[in-house]
Amino acid sequence: MGLIDYAWALSLQKDDTKVKIIEDLTIDQPLLKADDLGFTIKLATPKFLEDGSVNFMGYDFDNNIAGKVRIGRLFRASIFHLSTHTLLPFSDQKNFLKKSDSNVEAFVKSLITDTYVNAYLQAKCPSSLIDTAYANAFAFQKIKLPSRI
């Protein structure tokens, strides 16, 4: 099973007319973009480094079973999270986040939608929360110091 097939197997959005899932070798983080038909989920791909390790989503992992398990958790969390965004009752409001929003407005809107996503996952796919918690732990490692916020 390839990366895209695995992503579709995990995706909570099963309607391929509302979302496209593609690989993008140029990005480090998965992206969700609104388009004319619905949404496109762009997936980051693992990159093999010269020292034999694997870089995925900006993190380096050993190229062994434990490293592959960690990469799998991050990958699954990103698919669960982004595909759930496409199911939100207000997902048809593609301009929910506007370029004109201040940083605070954008942060609040993002916080609201992510809270809804997590509540949806908890209700519909509780097993996904293990991968989500793991991914959040990685993200918190890169959070800015309070003095820089």
Backbone as JSON, one array per atom type, in Angstrom:
{
  "sequence": "MGLIDYAWALSLQKDDTKVKIIEDLTIDQPLLKADDLGFTIKLATPKFLEDGSVNFMGYDFDNNIAGKVRIGRLFRASIFHLSTHTLLPFSDQKNFLKKSDSNVEAFVKSLITDTYVNAYLQAKCPSSLIDTAYANAFAFQKIKLPSRI",
  "N": [[0.86, -1.17, 0.0], [0.64, 2.14, -0.92], [1.65, 5.52, 0.02], [-0.42, 7.41, -0.5], [-2.65, 5.72, -0.82], [-2.75, 4.63, 1.76], [-3.27, 6.95, 3.19], [-5.87, 7.55, 2.23], [-7.2, 5.33, 3.24], [-7.12, 5.87, 5.95], [-8.38, 8.34, 6.13], [-11.07, 10.29, 7.32], [-12.85, 11.55, 5.75], [-14.51, 10.32, 3.14], [-15.41, 10.92, 0.65], [-14.26, 11.38, -2.4], [-14.79, 13.42, -4.12], [-14.92, 15.7, -2.7], [-12.53, 16.14, -1.5], [-9.07, 16.12, -2.25], [-6.16, 14.13, -2.08], [-2.79, 14.51, -2.06], [0.74, 13.98, -2.67], [3.45, 16.09, -1.79], [6.56, 16.9, -2.5], [7.97, 19.11, -1.79], [7.3, 20.25, 0.62], [7.45, 20.5, 4.23], [5.58, 20.19, 6.18], [2.27, 18.9, 6.49], [-0.46, 20.17, 4.54], [-3.62, 21.83, 4.36], [-5.7, 22.93, 1.93], [-8.19, 25.05, 0.64], [-10.13, 24.66, -2.3], [-11.64, 24.96, -5.61], [-13.36, 22.76, -5.78], [-13.52, 21.68, -3.26], [-11.45, 20.59, -0.97], [-7.87, 20.27, -0.76], [-5.56, 18.05, 0.45], [-2.28, 18.23, 1.14], [0.47, 16.21, 1.39], [3.4, 15.85, 3.3], [6.45, 14.17, 2.58], [8.47, 11.43, 3.73], [11.99, 11.87, 4.06], [15.08, 10.53, 3.19], [18.1, 10.77, 4.89], [21.64, 11.59, 4.63], [23.06, 10.35, 6.69], [21.65, 8.07, 7.14], [19.38, 8.27, 8.64], [15.89, 9.3, 8.9], [14.02, 12.04, 7.8], [11.08, 13.58, 8.72], [8.41, 15.7, 8.56], [9.96, 17.73, 9.62], [11.32, 16.58, 11.7], [13.87, 14.37, 12.85], [14.35, 10.91, 12.54], [15.39, 7.65, 13.61], [16.26, 5.13, 11.26], [14.76, 2.64, 11.74], [12.71, 0.09, 13.29], [11.45, 1.36, 15.52], [11.68, 4.07, 14.8], [10.15, 4.09, 12.46], [7.65, 3.51, 13.52], [7.17, 5.84, 14.98], [7.13, 7.76, 12.92], [4.89, 6.81, 11.56], [2.89, 7.34, 13.47], [2.87, 10.17, 13.5], [2.16, 10.64, 10.83], [-0.4, 9.39, 10.68], [-1.79, 10.95, 12.57], [-1.78, 13.44, 11.29], [-3.35, 12.92, 9.01], [-5.8, 12.1, 10.17], [-6.46, 14.51, 11.5], [-6.45, 16.58, 9.47], [-8.26, 15.53, 7.56], [-10.57, 15.48, 9.06], [-11.09, 18.18, 9.35], [-12.26, 18.7, 6.89], [-14.79, 17.78, 7.21], [-16.18, 19.4, 8.89], [-19.01, 21.3, 10.02], [-18.92, 23.92, 9.24], [-17.1, 23.91, 7.24], [-17.61, 24.51, 4.64], [-17.41, 27.17, 4.52], [-15.06, 28.46, 3.23], [-13.55, 30.67, 3.49], [-13.26, 31.11, 6.13], [-10.97, 31.54, 7.71], [-9.43, 34.49, 7.14], [-7.3, 36.47, 5.05], [-7.14, 39.03, 5.95], [-7.49, 38.86, 8.65], [-6.41, 39.59, 11.95], [-3.49, 38.56, 13.83], [-4.37, 37.62, 16.29], [-7.13, 37.16, 15.8], [-6.94, 35.16, 13.81], [-5.63, 33.17, 15.29], [-7.56, 32.6, 17.28], [-9.73, 31.68, 15.71], [-8.51, 29.43, 14.59], [-8.01, 27.95, 16.9], [-10.64, 27.45, 17.75], [-11.64, 25.86, 15.6], [-9.83, 23.7, 15.69], [-10.38, 22.69, 18.23], [-12.98, 21.8, 17.83], [-12.44, 19.84, 15.89], [-10.9, 18.03, 17.43], [-12.83, 17.27, 19.33], [-14.68, 16.04, 17.66], [-13.11, 13.91, 16.7], [-12.71, 12.57, 19.11], [-15.3, 11.69, 19.64], [-16.02, 10.2, 17.32], [-13.85, 8.68, 16.47], [-12.12, 7.54, 18.59], [-9.72, 6.12, 18.96], [-7.87, 7.47, 17.45], [-6.89, 9.5, 18.97], [-4.63, 8.79, 20.4], [-2.52, 8.88, 18.55], [-2.79, 11.58, 17.9], [-2.21, 12.85, 20.35], [0.46, 12.11, 20.59], [1.56, 13.43, 18.35], [1.01, 16.06, 19.11], [2.7, 16.29, 21.33], [5.19, 16.29, 20.08], [4.92, 18.69, 18.63], [4.77, 20.56, 20.69], [7.37, 20.62, 21.52], [8.56, 22.38, 19.86], [7.45, 24.8, 20.38], [7.23, 28.32, 20.9], [9.11, 30.2, 23.32], [7.51, 31.7, 26.16], [8.25, 34.38, 26.42], [8.7, 35.12, 23.82], [6.35, 35.16, 22.51]],
  "CA": [[0.0, 0.0, 0.0], [1.41, 3.37, -1.0], [1.35, 6.6, 0.96], [-1.74, 7.99, -0.8], [-3.66, 4.7, -0.5], [-2.83, 4.56, 3.22], [-3.95, 8.18, 3.63], [-7.3, 7.4, 1.96], [-7.73, 4.33, 4.17], [-7.25, 6.52, 7.26], [-9.16, 9.57, 6.05], [-12.47, 10.23, 7.75], [-13.62, 12.05, 4.6], [-14.43, 9.26, 2.13], [-15.91, 11.43, -0.62], [-13.12, 11.91, -3.15], [-15.16, 14.61, -4.88], [-14.83, 16.84, -1.79], [-11.14, 16.32, -1.06], [-7.99, 15.43, -2.96], [-4.99, 13.89, -1.25], [-1.62, 14.41, -2.93], [2.06, 14.15, -2.07], [4.2, 17.27, -2.23], [7.94, 16.69, -2.06], [8.6, 20.39, -1.45], [6.84, 20.76, 1.92], [7.85, 19.76, 5.43], [4.39, 20.0, 7.01], [1.07, 18.7, 5.67], [-1.27, 21.38, 4.35], [-5.0, 21.73, 3.91], [-6.03, 24.11, 1.14], [-9.5, 25.09, 0.0], [-10.07, 24.87, -3.75], [-12.95, 25.11, -6.23], [-14.19, 21.57, -5.57], [-13.57, 21.33, -1.85], [-10.17, 20.75, -0.29], [-6.72, 19.45, -1.12], [-4.61, 17.75, 1.52], [-0.94, 17.99, 0.62], [1.23, 15.44, 2.37], [4.86, 15.84, 3.31], [6.96, 12.81, 2.42], [9.72, 11.18, 4.45], [13.21, 12.07, 3.27], [16.22, 9.8, 3.75], [19.26, 11.64, 5.07], [22.92, 10.96, 4.34], [23.51, 9.52, 7.81], [20.79, 6.89, 7.23], [18.14, 8.57, 9.37], [14.77, 9.75, 8.08], [13.41, 13.3, 8.22], [9.65, 13.66, 8.4], [7.75, 16.85, 9.19], [10.93, 18.54, 10.34], [11.91, 15.81, 12.79], [14.73, 13.28, 12.41], [14.07, 9.62, 13.16], [16.24, 6.53, 13.22], [15.67, 4.28, 10.22], [14.55, 1.31, 12.32], [11.29, -0.15, 13.6], [10.95, 2.41, 16.43], [11.56, 5.29, 14.01], [9.01, 3.94, 11.55], [6.43, 3.61, 14.33], [6.99, 7.27, 15.29], [6.71, 8.41, 11.68], [3.51, 6.37, 11.33], [2.0, 8.08, 14.38], [2.74, 11.55, 13.0], [1.41, 10.59, 9.57], [-1.81, 9.12, 10.98], [-2.36, 12.13, 13.25], [-2.02, 14.51, 10.3], [-4.49, 12.53, 8.17], [-7.02, 12.21, 10.99], [-6.75, 15.92, 11.79], [-6.8, 17.35, 8.27], [-9.48, 15.02, 6.93], [-11.71, 15.89, 9.89], [-11.4, 19.58, 9.0], [-13.13, 18.73, 5.7], [-16.12, 17.33, 7.62], [-16.77, 20.37, 9.8], [-20.24, 21.89, 9.49], [-18.62, 25.22, 8.65], [-15.99, 23.75, 6.3], [-17.96, 25.13, 3.36], [-17.02, 28.58, 4.63], [-13.63, 28.33, 2.95], [-12.87, 31.9, 3.88], [-13.39, 31.25, 7.58], [-9.75, 32.28, 8.02], [-9.23, 35.49, 6.09], [-5.98, 37.11, 5.05], [-7.24, 40.3, 6.68], [-7.57, 38.61, 10.09], [-5.23, 39.86, 12.77], [-2.91, 37.34, 14.39], [-5.24, 37.15, 17.37], [-8.33, 36.6, 15.17], [-6.57, 33.9, 13.16], [-5.35, 32.2, 16.35], [-8.83, 32.21, 17.91], [-10.46, 30.85, 14.75], [-7.81, 28.16, 14.5], [-8.25, 27.26, 18.17], [-12.03, 26.97, 17.73], [-11.8, 24.75, 14.66], [-9.07, 22.56, 16.18], [-11.13, 22.12, 19.35], [-14.08, 21.05, 17.22], [-11.84, 18.65, 15.28], [-10.54, 17.09, 18.49], [-14.08, 16.75, 19.9], [-15.22, 15.12, 16.65], [-12.28, 12.7, 16.73], [-12.98, 11.87, 20.36], [-16.61, 11.05, 19.53], [-16.17, 9.3, 16.17], [-12.66, 7.85, 16.22], [-11.32, 7.77, 19.79], [-8.38, 5.54, 18.86], [-6.98, 8.43, 16.79], [-6.36, 10.45, 19.95], [-3.29, 8.37, 20.8], [-1.62, 9.48, 17.56], [-2.9, 13.03, 18.04], [-1.45, 13.25, 21.55], [1.87, 11.94, 20.25], [1.92, 14.53, 17.45], [1.0, 17.3, 19.92], [3.92, 16.3, 22.15], [6.26, 16.74, 19.19], [4.7, 20.1, 18.31], [5.08, 21.38, 21.88], [8.82, 20.75, 21.63], [8.98, 23.51, 19.01], [6.68, 26.0, 20.71], [8.04, 29.47, 21.3], [9.16, 30.57, 24.72], [6.49, 32.72, 26.45], [8.79, 35.72, 26.2], [8.76, 35.4, 22.38], [4.99, 35.13, 21.94]],
  "C": [[0.9, 1.23, 0.0], [0.93, 4.42, -0.02], [-0.06, 7.17, 0.74], [-2.85, 6.99, -0.47], [-3.85, 4.59, 1.01], [-3.56, 5.79, 3.76], [-5.46, 8.06, 3.4], [-7.94, 6.38, 2.9], [-7.98, 4.94, 5.55], [-8.23, 7.68, 7.26], [-10.59, 9.36, 6.53], [-13.4, 10.77, 6.67], [-13.46, 11.02, 3.48], [-14.89, 9.72, 0.76], [-14.77, 12.09, -1.39], [-13.51, 13.04, -4.1], [-15.07, 15.87, -4.01], [-13.4, 17.12, -1.34], [-10.21, 15.53, -1.98], [-6.86, 15.24, -1.96], [-3.82, 13.66, -2.19], [-0.34, 14.51, -2.11], [2.69, 15.41, -2.62], [5.6, 17.16, -1.64], [8.6, 17.96, -1.56], [8.21, 20.92, -0.07], [7.33, 19.88, 3.06], [6.66, 19.45, 6.33], [3.19, 19.76, 6.09], [0.23, 19.97, 5.64], [-2.68, 21.02, 3.93], [-5.33, 23.03, 3.2], [-7.43, 23.97, 0.56], [-9.3, 25.3, -1.49], [-11.5, 24.91, -4.3], [-13.9, 23.95, -5.95], [-14.38, 21.21, -4.11], [-12.24, 21.65, -1.19], [-9.11, 19.87, -0.93], [-5.86, 19.29, 0.12], [-3.29, 17.43, 0.84], [-0.11, 17.34, 1.72], [2.73, 15.64, 2.2], [5.3, 14.38, 3.17], [8.24, 12.63, 3.22], [10.92, 11.34, 3.51], [14.35, 11.33, 3.96], [17.44, 10.71, 3.76], [20.55, 10.85, 4.85], [23.39, 10.03, 5.45], [22.63, 8.28, 8.03], [19.5, 7.13, 7.98], [17.09, 9.09, 8.39], [14.22, 11.04, 8.66], [11.96, 13.29, 7.77], [9.04, 14.77, 9.23], [8.71, 17.66, 10.06], [11.6, 17.85, 11.51], [12.76, 14.69, 12.2], [14.45, 12.03, 13.23], [15.1, 8.6, 12.72], [15.5, 5.7, 12.19], [15.62, 2.84, 10.74], [13.07, 1.18, 12.66], [10.72, 0.97, 14.47], [10.75, 3.72, 15.68], [10.36, 5.24, 13.08], [7.68, 4.04, 12.3], [6.14, 5.08, 14.64], [6.52, 8.04, 14.06], [5.25, 8.06, 11.38], [2.52, 7.12, 12.21], [1.79, 9.51, 13.9], [1.91, 11.59, 11.72], [-0.08, 10.38, 9.85], [-2.48, 10.33, 11.64], [-2.68, 13.23, 12.24], [-3.2, 14.17, 9.41], [-5.79, 12.63, 8.96], [-7.42, 13.68, 11.15], [-7.23, 16.66, 10.54], [-8.07, 16.84, 7.61], [-10.72, 15.38, 7.75], [-12.08, 17.34, 9.63], [-12.36, 19.65, 7.81], [-14.55, 18.3, 6.01], [-16.85, 18.35, 8.48], [-18.02, 21.0, 9.19], [-20.01, 23.26, 8.86], [-17.45, 25.13, 7.68], [-16.31, 24.33, 4.93], [-17.67, 26.63, 3.37], [-15.5, 28.65, 4.45], [-12.85, 29.57, 3.34], [-13.02, 32.16, 5.37], [-12.15, 31.97, 8.13], [-9.49, 33.22, 6.85], [-7.84, 36.09, 6.2], [-5.99, 38.4, 5.86], [-7.33, 40.11, 8.2], [-6.27, 39.01, 10.79], [-4.68, 38.53, 13.28], [-3.81, 36.75, 15.47], [-6.5, 36.51, 16.79], [-8.03, 35.24, 14.53], [-6.31, 32.81, 14.2], [-6.64, 31.69, 16.98], [-9.64, 31.31, 16.98], [-9.83, 29.47, 14.63], [-8.04, 27.32, 15.75], [-9.66, 26.67, 18.22], [-12.17, 25.76, 16.81], [-11.03, 23.52, 15.14], [-9.75, 21.9, 17.38], [-12.3, 21.29, 18.84], [-13.56, 19.76, 16.6], [-11.53, 17.61, 16.34], [-11.78, 16.48, 19.14], [-14.71, 15.74, 18.95], [-14.44, 13.81, 16.68], [-12.55, 11.89, 18.0], [-14.29, 11.09, 20.27], [-16.64, 9.95, 18.46], [-15.02, 8.32, 15.99], [-11.7, 7.99, 17.41], [-9.91, 7.17, 19.73], [-7.38, 6.49, 18.2], [-6.33, 9.38, 17.79], [-4.98, 10.07, 20.46], [-2.26, 8.99, 19.85], [-1.62, 11.0, 17.66], [-2.1, 13.53, 19.23], [0.05, 13.15, 21.29], [2.36, 13.1, 19.37], [1.96, 15.86, 18.21], [2.25, 17.4, 20.78], [5.11, 16.75, 21.31], [6.13, 18.24, 18.9], [5.07, 20.99, 19.48], [6.59, 21.54, 22.07], [9.33, 21.96, 20.84], [8.25, 24.8, 19.34], [7.62, 27.11, 21.19], [8.04, 29.64, 22.82], [8.11, 31.66, 24.98], [6.99, 34.14, 26.19], [8.83, 36.11, 24.72], [7.38, 35.42, 21.73], [4.42, 36.54, 21.91]]
}
